[in-house]
Amino acid sequence: AHHTRQLASCTAAASTRNARAREYRACSISERTHHSRGVSGIGMADLVLRGTYEQTNLDQRWRTVIDHASALGIRAAKVGVSQFYYPQINRTLRGAIALEPIAAGEEFIVVPEKYVLSDLTVGNSSLAPVLESPLCKSNSFAACRDGTQLLLAMAVFITREGARSTSLWMPFIKTSIDGHDIEGLPLTWPTNSTRFASESDHFKQLTNSRVERLKSYLALELPRILHSFPAALSEGLPCLKDTTGNCSSAYLTTLYDVNKLIAMFAVVSARYWFLELYGEARPFLAPIADLMNFGQMGVRVRFSDARKQLIFYTLKPIPANTEILFHYGDICREKSMLAYGFAPAGSTPCRRSLQLSKTRVRKPLK
């Protein structure tokens, strides 16, 4: 069974959010339809199949994952997905919405360790060697020092998992990752595009430098990975195997294409969190939680080593039908634009040194 819930009009929603001094005013568009929880017919075995998400649109995929999050061991009973129009950037974005009132101090999203995707995930898989690039032993490559290599390894892992017939990560990849608007990310903008030309010289310099860094690193590293680890790169893929039992070189080269990996890197860069996990601060991705768009409303996050869970809670009550927001940190303008494709109102131009606070929970690369 399913039902519809009519949300407040854009005018009313924007007015409510004005009282919270939002940097971006967001309001839900039209009405949203969502299924009631506990719908039968889909279980864990179905959620990890790529076929479950084929022939469906993104809204249907999100409803499937949200409605069956408990089957994945994710606790988010009061969180749904909706669409919100942000007039300041003239874009409609998916975001998290409170289906029911959330009390102050309440843990409203709890993600088990196995669904927190980080370098630990890659390191515990057959793709672990991708994390151990010989190029990084001398530490002479900037991509090895600033975290680029780490996020690229995560991008390779996500690319493989999304192409498999079945994967534990399929629900996350087929919603958050595949649903991200790549065209909104500056790393994918042509340098002759109007959007790129309208930005500051400093932004152009930063973006060009990042793209050149990615391409120069991948030009040396990607051929090594394709040559050295075809079995790991082929694992679980529905391809025609060659005499060695691996996907053909042509298939792997097409799947792990440089431009595709740069686009995936851009998505990972825009969606990752940065927090201490098991005694070390590291970037990671988290399903459902990464639906939260930018804004300040008292939402906090911590990782419990003892419980092996990522826990989101709120310092203030969140009324039902309210967009749930998370403050990414005070990021300078060009840095925010490069990572997310937008800059919060009032953000200041970046200094040349571009030093960032290490206390930030969500932050772009240096």
C-alpha beads as a LAMMPS data file, in Angstrom:
LAMMPS data file: protein, C-alpha beads

366 atoms
365 bonds

1 atom types
1 bond types

-500.0 500.0 xlo xhi
-500.0 500.0 ylo yhi
-500.0 500.0 zlo zhi

Masses

1 110.0

Atoms # bond

1 1 1 0.000 0.000 0.000
2 1 1 1.093 3.562 -0.548
3 1 1 -0.243 7.033 0.044
4 1 1 0.498 10.619 -0.917
5 1 1 1.465 13.466 1.350
6 1 1 0.875 17.049 0.243
7 1 1 3.698 19.304 1.393
8 1 1 3.625 23.020 2.093
9 1 1 3.799 25.419 -0.832
10 1 1 7.115 26.892 -1.910
11 1 1 6.187 30.257 -0.436
12 1 1 5.270 28.833 2.948
13 1 1 8.282 26.556 3.049
14 1 1 10.655 29.364 2.149
15 1 1 9.127 31.576 4.818
16 1 1 9.625 28.908 7.470
17 1 1 13.201 28.413 6.476
18 1 1 13.866 32.149 6.458
19 1 1 13.307 32.048 10.204
20 1 1 16.189 29.596 10.444
21 1 1 18.475 31.948 8.502
22 1 1 19.138 29.437 5.753
23 1 1 21.938 30.239 3.320
24 1 1 19.772 28.569 0.675
25 1 1 15.986 28.693 0.732
26 1 1 14.523 25.341 -0.262
27 1 1 10.949 24.281 -0.716
28 1 1 9.368 21.045 -1.769
29 1 1 7.890 20.932 -5.228
30 1 1 4.457 19.467 -6.075
31 1 1 3.601 16.487 -3.902
32 1 1 5.548 13.385 -3.102
33 1 1 4.384 9.809 -3.107
34 1 1 6.020 7.270 -0.876
35 1 1 5.245 3.699 0.066
36 1 1 4.410 2.714 3.595
37 1 1 7.132 0.769 5.369
38 1 1 7.082 -2.971 5.578
39 1 1 6.026 -3.514 1.951
40 1 1 6.397 -7.209 1.256
41 1 1 8.053 -8.777 -1.759
42 1 1 11.533 -7.263 -1.507
43 1 1 14.252 -8.570 0.766
44 1 1 17.997 -8.324 1.147
45 1 1 18.592 -10.716 -1.761
46 1 1 16.650 -8.405 -4.080
47 1 1 18.223 -5.162 -2.842
48 1 1 21.738 -6.247 -3.799
49 1 1 20.752 -7.304 -7.346
50 1 1 21.499 -4.860 -10.146
51 1 1 18.450 -6.206 -11.964
52 1 1 16.150 -4.876 -9.209
53 1 1 17.008 -1.319 -10.264
54 1 1 16.928 -1.776 -14.026
55 1 1 13.870 -0.505 -15.890
56 1 1 13.100 1.846 -12.983
57 1 1 13.568 5.596 -12.646
58 1 1 15.543 7.256 -9.878
59 1 1 12.476 8.135 -7.797
60 1 1 11.388 4.489 -7.816
61 1 1 14.867 3.377 -6.815
62 1 1 14.966 5.789 -3.909
63 1 1 11.541 4.666 -2.672
64 1 1 12.668 1.040 -2.825
65 1 1 15.811 1.696 -0.786
66 1 1 14.190 4.071 1.730
67 1 1 11.243 1.749 2.314
68 1 1 13.496 -1.250 2.863
69 1 1 16.427 0.332 4.659
70 1 1 15.770 -1.888 7.670
71 1 1 16.493 -4.947 5.524
72 1 1 19.972 -3.488 5.048
73 1 1 20.350 -2.930 8.771
74 1 1 20.090 0.862 8.387
75 1 1 17.894 2.618 10.939
76 1 1 16.214 5.649 9.365
77 1 1 12.502 5.132 9.972
78 1 1 11.694 8.846 10.139
79 1 1 13.677 9.865 7.050
80 1 1 12.335 10.033 3.513
81 1 1 13.429 11.528 0.218
82 1 1 11.840 14.502 -1.515
83 1 1 12.737 17.177 -4.047
84 1 1 13.463 20.781 -3.153
85 1 1 13.823 23.825 -5.342
86 1 1 16.718 26.145 -4.503
87 1 1 15.979 29.489 -6.218
88 1 1 19.387 30.958 -5.460
89 1 1 21.075 28.374 -7.673
90 1 1 17.969 27.706 -9.796
91 1 1 18.171 23.970 -9.287
92 1 1 15.935 21.240 -7.924
93 1 1 17.769 18.838 -5.631
94 1 1 16.813 15.650 -3.885
95 1 1 17.079 15.884 -0.148
96 1 1 16.195 14.236 3.145
97 1 1 12.835 15.031 4.717
98 1 1 11.486 14.236 8.179
99 1 1 8.468 11.957 7.747
100 1 1 7.656 12.311 11.445
101 1 1 8.779 14.711 14.212
102 1 1 12.351 14.035 15.351
103 1 1 13.083 14.879 18.995
104 1 1 16.163 16.725 20.246
105 1 1 18.899 14.185 20.967
106 1 1 17.238 11.484 18.890
107 1 1 19.396 9.238 16.700
108 1 1 17.464 9.453 13.435
109 1 1 19.949 7.775 11.062
110 1 1 22.157 4.880 12.177
111 1 1 24.328 3.232 9.526
112 1 1 26.186 -0.022 10.340
113 1 1 29.896 -0.171 9.687
114 1 1 29.548 -2.467 6.680
115 1 1 27.747 0.315 4.776
116 1 1 30.309 3.022 5.565
117 1 1 32.396 3.072 2.391
118 1 1 35.987 4.179 3.014
119 1 1 39.551 3.139 2.259
120 1 1 38.954 0.363 4.803
121 1 1 36.260 -1.012 2.480
122 1 1 38.628 -1.000 -0.483
123 1 1 41.457 -2.389 1.644
124 1 1 39.319 -5.338 2.733
125 1 1 38.398 -6.199 -0.850
126 1 1 40.285 -7.783 -3.734
127 1 1 41.018 -4.224 -4.953
128 1 1 43.276 -3.533 -1.964
129 1 1 46.380 -3.307 -4.206
130 1 1 44.887 -0.212 -5.856
131 1 1 45.531 1.608 -2.569
132 1 1 49.237 0.744 -2.737
133 1 1 50.457 2.667 -5.737
134 1 1 54.242 2.609 -6.307
135 1 1 53.887 6.248 -7.384
136 1 1 53.073 7.169 -3.799
137 1 1 56.082 5.526 -2.170
138 1 1 58.281 8.537 -2.852
139 1 1 55.424 10.905 -1.960
140 1 1 56.469 13.079 -4.892
141 1 1 53.039 13.042 -6.525
142 1 1 50.644 15.712 -5.270
143 1 1 47.796 13.240 -5.851
144 1 1 49.324 11.015 -3.158
145 1 1 49.687 13.814 -0.619
146 1 1 46.317 15.550 -0.867
147 1 1 43.987 12.527 -0.768
148 1 1 43.305 12.380 -4.516
149 1 1 44.772 8.866 -4.812
150 1 1 42.597 7.628 -1.957
151 1 1 39.358 8.926 -3.487
152 1 1 40.355 7.564 -6.892
153 1 1 40.732 4.108 -5.335
154 1 1 37.214 4.483 -3.936
155 1 1 36.038 5.567 -7.404
156 1 1 37.517 2.416 -8.968
157 1 1 35.822 0.279 -6.299
158 1 1 32.422 1.960 -6.849
159 1 1 32.763 1.592 -10.629
160 1 1 33.305 -2.147 -10.266
161 1 1 30.568 -2.695 -7.688
162 1 1 28.005 -0.790 -9.760
163 1 1 28.752 -2.929 -12.828
164 1 1 28.452 -6.265 -11.014
165 1 1 25.368 -8.457 -11.201
166 1 1 25.093 -8.317 -7.409
167 1 1 26.777 -6.210 -4.752
168 1 1 26.261 -5.194 -1.152
169 1 1 26.713 -1.616 -2.403
170 1 1 24.058 -1.764 -5.141
171 1 1 21.346 0.132 -3.174
172 1 1 23.739 3.016 -2.473
173 1 1 25.248 3.137 -5.964
174 1 1 21.921 2.993 -7.800
175 1 1 20.530 5.917 -5.781
176 1 1 23.132 8.331 -4.395
177 1 1 25.930 7.726 -6.906
178 1 1 24.006 7.205 -10.145
179 1 1 21.550 9.924 -9.144
180 1 1 24.144 12.650 -8.658
181 1 1 23.970 15.401 -11.257
182 1 1 27.416 15.097 -12.828
183 1 1 26.809 18.142 -15.026
184 1 1 26.655 20.261 -11.881
185 1 1 30.220 19.339 -10.901
186 1 1 32.953 21.690 -12.211
187 1 1 35.474 18.898 -12.821
188 1 1 33.257 17.819 -15.728
189 1 1 32.782 21.309 -17.206
190 1 1 34.462 22.002 -20.562
191 1 1 36.857 24.922 -20.257
192 1 1 35.046 26.644 -23.136
193 1 1 31.637 26.410 -21.436
194 1 1 29.715 29.488 -20.313
195 1 1 29.631 28.272 -16.714
196 1 1 33.367 27.836 -16.550
197 1 1 34.027 31.198 -18.223
198 1 1 31.769 33.017 -15.740
199 1 1 33.850 31.958 -12.706
200 1 1 36.847 33.732 -11.209
201 1 1 40.390 33.270 -12.490
202 1 1 41.309 31.643 -9.202
203 1 1 38.521 29.084 -9.604
204 1 1 39.655 28.328 -13.156
205 1 1 43.194 27.837 -11.945
206 1 1 42.080 25.495 -9.178
207 1 1 39.864 23.447 -11.486
208 1 1 42.446 23.151 -14.265
209 1 1 45.098 22.168 -11.738
210 1 1 42.864 19.444 -10.273
211 1 1 41.979 18.003 -13.682
212 1 1 45.621 18.025 -14.796
213 1 1 46.631 16.342 -11.536
214 1 1 44.017 13.619 -12.011
215 1 1 44.935 12.998 -15.638
216 1 1 48.695 12.916 -15.036
217 1 1 48.270 10.454 -12.161
218 1 1 45.840 8.223 -14.074
219 1 1 48.029 8.290 -17.194
220 1 1 50.691 6.437 -15.203
221 1 1 48.617 4.505 -12.679
222 1 1 45.628 3.262 -14.701
223 1 1 47.674 1.183 -17.227
224 1 1 49.467 -0.444 -14.275
225 1 1 46.187 -1.309 -12.548
226 1 1 44.609 -2.693 -15.737
227 1 1 47.685 -4.809 -16.458
228 1 1 48.397 -6.024 -12.922
229 1 1 44.931 -6.685 -11.475
230 1 1 42.532 -7.884 -14.211
231 1 1 41.083 -10.568 -11.922
232 1 1 40.151 -8.080 -9.196
233 1 1 38.807 -5.585 -11.741
234 1 1 36.719 -8.371 -13.360
235 1 1 35.308 -9.788 -10.118
236 1 1 31.560 -10.341 -10.384
237 1 1 31.203 -8.563 -13.725
238 1 1 28.741 -9.972 -16.310
239 1 1 31.287 -10.021 -19.150
240 1 1 32.525 -12.620 -21.573
241 1 1 35.619 -14.081 -19.926
242 1 1 38.837 -14.702 -21.818
243 1 1 41.040 -17.793 -21.466
244 1 1 42.377 -16.518 -18.122
245 1 1 38.870 -16.252 -16.678
246 1 1 38.954 -12.429 -16.689
247 1 1 37.025 -9.844 -18.662
248 1 1 38.683 -8.866 -21.915
249 1 1 41.173 -6.026 -21.963
250 1 1 38.812 -4.035 -24.194
251 1 1 35.919 -4.477 -21.744
252 1 1 38.003 -3.383 -18.748
253 1 1 39.500 -0.422 -20.611
254 1 1 36.011 0.786 -21.518
255 1 1 34.615 0.303 -18.015
256 1 1 37.568 1.944 -16.262
257 1 1 37.908 4.778 -18.758
258 1 1 39.887 7.848 -17.631
259 1 1 37.012 10.286 -18.176
260 1 1 34.538 7.970 -16.437
261 1 1 36.850 7.672 -13.421
262 1 1 37.315 11.448 -13.268
263 1 1 33.526 11.866 -13.295
264 1 1 33.198 9.259 -10.528
265 1 1 35.971 11.001 -8.594
266 1 1 33.981 14.250 -8.880
267 1 1 30.879 12.555 -7.440
268 1 1 32.838 10.987 -4.572
269 1 1 34.494 14.357 -3.843
270 1 1 31.090 16.032 -3.645
271 1 1 29.499 13.386 -1.399
272 1 1 32.151 12.232 1.041
273 1 1 32.282 12.913 4.768
274 1 1 35.483 13.340 6.774
275 1 1 35.455 12.001 10.315
276 1 1 37.493 9.902 12.710
277 1 1 36.908 6.189 12.252
278 1 1 38.822 3.797 14.480
279 1 1 41.296 6.412 15.608
280 1 1 42.079 7.954 12.229
281 1 1 40.324 10.745 10.338
282 1 1 39.395 9.488 6.884
283 1 1 36.985 10.239 4.019
284 1 1 33.968 7.973 3.635
285 1 1 30.549 7.707 2.018
286 1 1 27.321 6.821 3.822
287 1 1 23.961 5.817 2.279
288 1 1 20.763 7.758 3.051
289 1 1 22.704 10.160 5.301
290 1 1 24.289 11.775 2.249
291 1 1 20.841 12.904 1.124
292 1 1 21.185 15.849 3.511
293 1 1 21.799 19.115 1.691
294 1 1 23.713 22.087 3.044
295 1 1 22.258 24.114 5.916
296 1 1 22.490 24.645 9.653
297 1 1 19.841 23.105 11.897
298 1 1 21.762 21.390 14.677
299 1 1 22.379 17.977 13.098
300 1 1 25.513 16.229 14.341
301 1 1 27.330 12.992 13.475
302 1 1 29.715 10.639 15.249
303 1 1 31.136 7.192 14.644
304 1 1 30.944 4.757 17.542
305 1 1 33.867 2.338 17.535
306 1 1 32.139 0.300 20.240
307 1 1 28.820 0.015 18.383
308 1 1 30.476 -0.042 14.939
309 1 1 27.893 2.422 13.709
310 1 1 27.731 5.858 12.103
311 1 1 25.190 7.852 14.114
312 1 1 23.337 11.028 13.135
313 1 1 21.435 12.902 15.819
314 1 1 19.972 16.357 16.286
315 1 1 20.472 18.970 18.983
316 1 1 17.111 20.562 18.167
317 1 1 13.673 19.140 17.381
318 1 1 12.945 18.685 13.673
319 1 1 9.249 19.025 12.752
320 1 1 7.616 16.609 10.329
321 1 1 7.700 17.611 6.638
322 1 1 10.911 19.601 7.198
323 1 1 13.992 19.205 5.017
324 1 1 16.842 17.761 7.105
325 1 1 20.051 19.713 6.569
326 1 1 23.684 19.352 7.546
327 1 1 26.281 22.112 7.741
328 1 1 29.338 21.076 5.718
329 1 1 31.563 23.718 7.292
330 1 1 32.740 27.242 6.553
331 1 1 34.346 26.677 3.172
332 1 1 35.730 29.487 1.029
333 1 1 33.973 30.206 -2.240
334 1 1 36.242 28.693 -4.909
335 1 1 36.856 25.601 -2.823
336 1 1 33.134 25.054 -2.337
337 1 1 32.410 25.617 -6.023
338 1 1 35.073 23.110 -7.053
339 1 1 33.785 20.382 -4.722
340 1 1 30.012 20.871 -4.791
341 1 1 29.195 23.087 -7.764
342 1 1 27.799 25.805 -5.503
343 1 1 29.008 28.265 -2.895
344 1 1 26.927 29.245 0.169
345 1 1 25.672 32.823 0.300
346 1 1 28.196 34.987 2.113
347 1 1 31.139 32.671 1.515
348 1 1 34.417 34.562 1.140
349 1 1 36.979 34.174 -1.652
350 1 1 39.677 31.610 -0.927
351 1 1 43.103 32.766 0.121
352 1 1 45.991 31.640 -1.982
353 1 1 47.183 29.171 0.657
354 1 1 43.737 27.523 0.791
355 1 1 44.293 26.071 4.244
356 1 1 41.162 24.360 5.560
357 1 1 39.984 23.649 9.070
358 1 1 40.667 20.068 10.122
359 1 1 37.589 20.080 12.330
360 1 1 35.263 20.073 9.333
361 1 1 33.043 17.029 8.974
362 1 1 32.429 17.373 5.266
363 1 1 35.182 19.041 3.295
364 1 1 36.692 19.125 -0.192
365 1 1 40.240 18.103 -0.943
366 1 1 43.124 20.536 -0.583

Bonds

1 1 1 2
2 1 2 3
3 1 3 4
4 1 4 5
5 1 5 6
6 1 6 7
7 1 7 8
8 1 8 9
9 1 9 10
10 1 10 11
11 1 11 12
12 1 12 13
13 1 13 14
14 1 14 15
15 1 15 16
16 1 16 17
17 1 17 18
18 1 18 19
19 1 19 20
20 1 20 21
21 1 21 22
22 1 22 23
23 1 23 24
24 1 24 25
25 1 25 26
26 1 26 27
27 1 27 28
28 1 28 29
29 1 29 30
30 1 30 31
31 1 31 32
32 1 32 33
33 1 33 34
34 1 34 35
35 1 35 36
36 1 36 37
37 1 37 38
38 1 38 39
39 1 39 40
40 1 40 41
41 1 41 42
42 1 42 43
43 1 43 44
44 1 44 45
45 1 45 46
46 1 46 47
47 1 47 48
48 1 48 49
49 1 49 50
50 1 50 51
51 1 51 52
52 1 52 53
53 1 53 54
54 1 54 55
55 1 55 56
56 1 56 57
57 1 57 58
58 1 58 59
59 1 59 60
60 1 60 61
61 1 61 62
62 1 62 63
63 1 63 64
64 1 64 65
65 1 65 66
66 1 66 67
67 1 67 68
68 1 68 69
69 1 69 70
70 1 70 71
71 1 71 72
72 1 72 73
73 1 73 74
74 1 74 75
75 1 75 76
76 1 76 77
77 1 77 78
78 1 78 79
79 1 79 80
80 1 80 81
81 1 81 82
82 1 82 83
83 1 83 84
84 1 84 85
85 1 85 86
86 1 86 87
87 1 87 88
88 1 88 89
89 1 89 90
90 1 90 91
91 1 91 92
92 1 92 93
93 1 93 94
94 1 94 95
95 1 95 96
96 1 96 97
97 1 97 98
98 1 98 99
99 1 99 100
100 1 100 101
101 1 101 102
102 1 102 103
103 1 103 104
104 1 104 105
105 1 105 106
106 1 106 107
107 1 107 108
108 1 108 109
109 1 109 110
110 1 110 111
111 1 111 112
112 1 112 113
113 1 113 114
114 1 114 115
115 1 115 116
116 1 116 117
117 1 117 118
118 1 118 119
119 1 119 120
120 1 120 121
121 1 121 122
122 1 122 123
123 1 123 124
124 1 124 125
125 1 125 126
126 1 126 127
127 1 127 128
128 1 128 129
129 1 129 130
130 1 130 131
131 1 131 132
132 1 132 133
133 1 133 134
134 1 134 135
135 1 135 136
136 1 136 137
137 1 137 138
138 1 138 139
139 1 139 140
140 1 140 141
141 1 141 142
142 1 142 143
143 1 143 144
144 1 144 145
145 1 145 146
146 1 146 147
147 1 147 148
148 1 148 149
149 1 149 150
150 1 150 151
151 1 151 152
152 1 152 153
153 1 153 154
154 1 154 155
155 1 155 156
156 1 156 157
157 1 157 158
158 1 158 159
159 1 159 160
160 1 160 161
161 1 161 162
162 1 162 163
163 1 163 164
164 1 164 165
165 1 165 166
166 1 166 167
167 1 167 168
168 1 168 169
169 1 169 170
170 1 170 171
171 1 171 172
172 1 172 173
173 1 173 174
174 1 174 175
175 1 175 176
176 1 176 177
177 1 177 178
178 1 178 179
179 1 179 180
180 1 180 181
181 1 181 182
182 1 182 183
183 1 183 184
184 1 184 185
185 1 185 186
186 1 186 187
187 1 187 188
188 1 188 189
189 1 189 190
190 1 190 191
191 1 191 192
192 1 192 193
193 1 193 194
194 1 194 195
195 1 195 196
196 1 196 197
197 1 197 198
198 1 198 199
199 1 199 200
200 1 200 201
201 1 201 202
202 1 202 203
203 1 203 204
204 1 204 205
205 1 205 206
206 1 206 207
207 1 207 208
208 1 208 209
209 1 209 210
210 1 210 211
211 1 211 212
212 1 212 213
213 1 213 214
214 1 214 215
215 1 215 216
216 1 216 217
217 1 217 218
218 1 218 219
219 1 219 220
220 1 220 221
221 1 221 222
222 1 222 223
223 1 223 224
224 1 224 225
225 1 225 226
226 1 226 227
227 1 227 228
228 1 228 229
229 1 229 230
230 1 230 231
231 1 231 232
232 1 232 233
233 1 233 234
234 1 234 235
235 1 235 236
236 1 236 237
237 1 237 238
238 1 238 239
239 1 239 240
240 1 240 241
241 1 241 242
242 1 242 243
243 1 243 244
244 1 244 245
245 1 245 246
246 1 246 247
247 1 247 248
248 1 248 249
249 1 249 250
250 1 250 251
251 1 251 252
252 1 252 253
253 1 253 254
254 1 254 255
255 1 255 256
256 1 256 257
257 1 257 258
258 1 258 259
259 1 259 260
260 1 260 261
261 1 261 262
262 1 262 263
263 1 263 264
264 1 264 265
265 1 265 266
266 1 266 267
267 1 267 268
268 1 268 269
269 1 269 270
270 1 270 271
271 1 271 272
272 1 272 273
273 1 273 274
274 1 274 275
275 1 275 276
276 1 276 277
277 1 277 278
278 1 278 279
279 1 279 280
280 1 280 281
281 1 281 282
282 1 282 283
283 1 283 284
284 1 284 285
285 1 285 286
286 1 286 287
287 1 287 288
288 1 288 289
289 1 289 290
290 1 290 291
291 1 291 292
292 1 292 293
293 1 293 294
294 1 294 295
295 1 295 296
296 1 296 297
297 1 297 298
298 1 298 299
299 1 299 300
300 1 300 301
301 1 301 302
302 1 302 303
303 1 303 304
304 1 304 305
305 1 305 306
306 1 306 307
307 1 307 308
308 1 308 309
309 1 309 310
310 1 310 311
311 1 311 312
312 1 312 313
313 1 313 314
314 1 314 315
315 1 315 316
316 1 316 317
317 1 317 318
318 1 318 319
319 1 319 320
320 1 320 321
321 1 321 322
322 1 322 323
323 1 323 324
324 1 324 325
325 1 325 326
326 1 326 327
327 1 327 328
328 1 328 329
329 1 329 330
330 1 330 331
331 1 331 332
332 1 332 333
333 1 333 334
334 1 334 335
335 1 335 336
336 1 336 337
337 1 337 338
338 1 338 339
339 1 339 340
340 1 340 341
341 1 341 342
342 1 342 343
343 1 343 344
344 1 344 345
345 1 345 346
346 1 346 347
347 1 347 348
348 1 348 349
349 1 349 350
350 1 350 351
351 1 351 352
352 1 352 353
353 1 353 354
354 1 354 355
355 1 355 356
356 1 356 357
357 1 357 358
358 1 358 359
359 1 359 360
360 1 360 361
361 1 361 362
362 1 362 363
363 1 363 364
364 1 364 365
365 1 365 366
